[in-house]
Amino acid sequence: MTMTDQPPAIDKEQLRRKYQEERSKRLRPDGNDQYLQIKSQLAHYLDDPYTPLIERAPKTDHVTFAFIGGGFAGLATAARLTETGIKDVRIIEKGGDFGGTWYWNRYPGAQCDTASMVYMPLLEETGHMPSEKYAHAPEILAHCQRIGRQFNLYDNALFHTEVVSLDWDEAQSRWIIRTTRGDEFTAQYIGIGTGPLHVPKLPGIPGIERFKGHSFHTSRWDYDYTGGDPKGGLMEKLADKRVGIIGTGATSVQCVPYLARACKELYVFQRTPSSVDVRGNGPIDPDWFAGIATPGWQQRWLENFTANQAGGSAEEDLVQDGWTDLSKRIRAKITLLPREQRTVENMRAAFEDSDFEKMEEIRNRVDSIVRDRDTAKNLKAWYGQLCKRPCFHDAYLQAFNTPGTHLVDTDGKGVDVVTENGIVVAGKEYQLDCIIYASGFEVGTEYKRRAGFDLTGRDGVKLSDHWARGMRTKHGIHVNGFPNVFFVQPTQGANLISNVPHNLTEAARTIALMVGHARDNGFKEIEVTRDAEDRWVELLLTGVGRMIGGPDCTPGYYNNEGREPGPAAKLNVGHPAGALAYFKYIDGWRRSGQFEGVQFR
């Protein structure tokens, strides 16, 4: 094709039919119930292979602020609280160190898929320069530990500890916290940042417990068995092994290239292929970084990244990645519409056109890389790019050109059964020495199950009852009837899924300012009013709903595995005007000092 040639016209009707055909193959009546909750005879999949348990005496003291979860949410919030002069912040974490997702995910090749400069929180405060555009897991974990050290969060932290109950003490205006380690202590305030990606799940495949070889979940990678290390060292112990990996989502996309180099035979069992675009990773030049790292640089980058996605008027794209590329394409299509034709329907059509073009590029990329035609055909994703978490990688597709690496496509049906000796697909048994489950984390299950605890607020009301018909908050942070509780997560706030840490760091600023205000003015309680909570929920419902994982998408965790999620899911949204509008709003809300809708007592 010459430079003057136009790309072939896209047959949109044919594509829609193909998308629906592929979606229909994967629909299952059991939805999220197809996955196993890891317990009883499968509980060993939850063991911590990284840090030994250290015995300690139960805590029976009092702290000003207790935060549940030692990932980015807890670290950012604790850091901001420490900056305001609140020193007794206690982080409670089920892992053996800080890091959250990045404590558990140490599989080979693990790295962020949003650029380090906007993904890793508190870079400016810690003075850390990411080593590459997309930092790998060891660097991100080390950064979490750096935050912990710099803000003196280790001394008060409780590791290998899970909360079992949280009860409001009305008389004392404080929370009673009980844990799996026998702790029963109190805190004036609590923050909750348990995150969506911390409870591993296994596929509900018959016979999974019968396999006589070795097996583990990717979030508990067994380097004693594989050899190698989280930094990407060759897994030399797999040189004579037949290994099967189940799952082809973001985790598999990152670790398959390392397995392909190491295994005698690698079988990648696929139900639905991921869309895999160019990553373009590379080292960050220290001289360039010194030039851009002027005061306020990371906040400018965060705002620029969001503006390039969420309808802003950014004149430049600082990050320049797959997320901003897709958004700029969509915005360009919408800009071509006459102003009077910019209806919701026409904007959705423009979105679809942009997505069709992008996905055609991604499917054509498969053909340009993968040599075997049948393998290439089966690696093509037939759905919209935002139906599943978009993936970006420069070695995953290439791995299927490696001798000994085999794609076992199940045509949307999944694995039939696990036997004592391996895995059966379409009646054929693949004999294996090891099975690796890249099956992800629980997302669509109820909040109490994922968190591992419930909250009992004013008048004995349970959070699970307050949210029985869907999540209800103001800003995604405050819940009426649950004073001095702060949720740190994206939903009902910005809901910026492409870069979750931006949501978390903004919430951290809000919380620290409010707690500092209460301390300076002698208040004991902070609580959103029922009216303010109701009005925020009403505002959320004026939006167009979620733009990712729609009901017409192929099943996945973005759309409740293709099942109707029920009316409560309508509340799993963000600000109706988008993430950029929310961040501007919450900044003004904080700066006003009025804290509209929240009572201090």
C-alpha positions, 0 to 999 in steps of 0.5 A: 500500500502506498502512502496515498492509498487509503486503508480498506473501508470497514464493514461495520455491520459485519464487524458488529455481527462478528463481535456478537457471534464471538460474545455469544460463544462465551456467555455462561449462565453462571456468570461470576459463579464460574469462579471458585472462592479460594478456601478449605482444600484450596486454601494453600493457594493463598499462602504468602510465599514471600515473607515469613509470619512474625509472631506478635502480641495483640494490639489493644491501644488507640490510634488517631487513624487506622487504614485498612490496606497497605497498597497505594490507597493506604500509603498515599492517605497515610503520607498526607495525614503525616504531612498534616502532623498526624503521626499515629497512623496505623496501616493494617495489611494482610500481606507481609509488607506494603505494596498491596497488589504490588506485594502479591504480583511478583510474577515474571514480567509484571509491570504497570500498564499506565505510564510510571510518571502518572501511575506511581504516587508521590514521586515528587515527594520521594524524589524518585525517578522511574527507571523506565516508562512502564516500571516493572514490579520490583521497582514499584514494590520498592517505591511502596517501601520507600514511601513507608520509610520516608513517612515512618509508616512501618513502626505502627503497621500491622502486617499479615493481619486481616480485619474481621469487624469494625464497630462504631462506639457511639459513646466514645466517637471512635471505631473498634477494630478486631483482626485475625491476630487477636487485636482489639484496638480503637481508632478515631478515624478509619480509611478503607482501601482494600482495592479491587485486585487482592482476592485471587480467584480460581476457575471453577474447572472440574477436577482442579483439586485432583491434579498431581503435578505442581500448581500455583496462582500467579499472585503467589508465584513459586520461584522455588519451583520455577527458578528465576526471580521477579526481576526476570531472571531465567526460570532455569528449573522449567527447562525440562517441564511441560507447563500450562497457563490458564488465562490470557488477560493482562497477567498472562500477557506479561508473563508468557514471554518469560515462560516461553523462554524457559519451558520445555513446552508451554501451553497457553489455554485461551478462552478469550484473547486480549487486545494487545497493542504496542507498548513502546517501553524504554528507559527514562533519560535522567537529563530529560527528567531533570528538565521536567521535574520542576515543582508540581511536575507530577500533578501537571502530568496527572492533569494532562493525562486525564485531560487528554482522555476526559474531554479536556483542551490539553494542547499537548500529550505528555504521556503519549500512550495507548490510552491517550491515543484512543481518546484523541482519536475519539475526540477528533471524530466528535470534533468533526461533528457540527456542534448541533449534531453532537448528541449522545447518539452521534457521539457514541457512533463516533466512539464506535467508529474510532474503536473499530479503526483501532481494533482493526489496527490491533488485529492487523498487528497480530498478522504482522508478528505471529508466523503461524496463521492459525495461531494468529487467527486465534489471537485476534480480539473480536470486541471493542477495546474497552470491553476488557482491560486493554493490554500493551506489550512488545513481546507477548505476540512474539512469544508464539513464534518460540518453538515449544510454545503452543496456543490452545484456543478453546473457542470461547468454551474454556477448559473442560476438566483438570485430570491427575495428569493435566488439562483436557480441552475438546476431548484432548488431554495435555499432559503437564508437570505444572499448571499456573492459574492466571485467573485474576482476582474477584471483582464482581462479588459482593463488597463484604466478601471481597473485603472480608469484613462488614462495618456496623455504624450508627444504630447498629446499621450494617454497611452491607444493608445500607448498600443492599440496593447499591453503593451510596456515598458522597464523592465515593468517600463518605457514607451517611451513618458511618462517621469518621470512615473514608473510602479510598477508591474510584467509584462514585468519584472520578472513576478514572479506570485508566489510572486508578492511582490518580483517584486515590491520591486526590481522595488522600488530599481530601481526607487529610484536609478534613481530618486536619480541619477537625483536629484544629477545630476540636471536632470528634466526628465527620459525617456526610448528611443523608440529604447530601448523599442522596443528592450526590447519588442523584447527580451520578444517575444523570450521566450516560453510564459506564463507557467500558464493558457494556452489555454488548461486550464479550464477557469479562469483569468489566461487564459482570461476565456478560450477565445483567448486573442488576439495578445496583450496578447503575451506581457503579459510575463516576461524575456525569461530566467525567473524571476531569470535571470531578477532579476540578470540582473536588479541588474547589470543594476542598479549597472553599473550606466549607466542606458542603454536605459534610457535618463536623461535630 
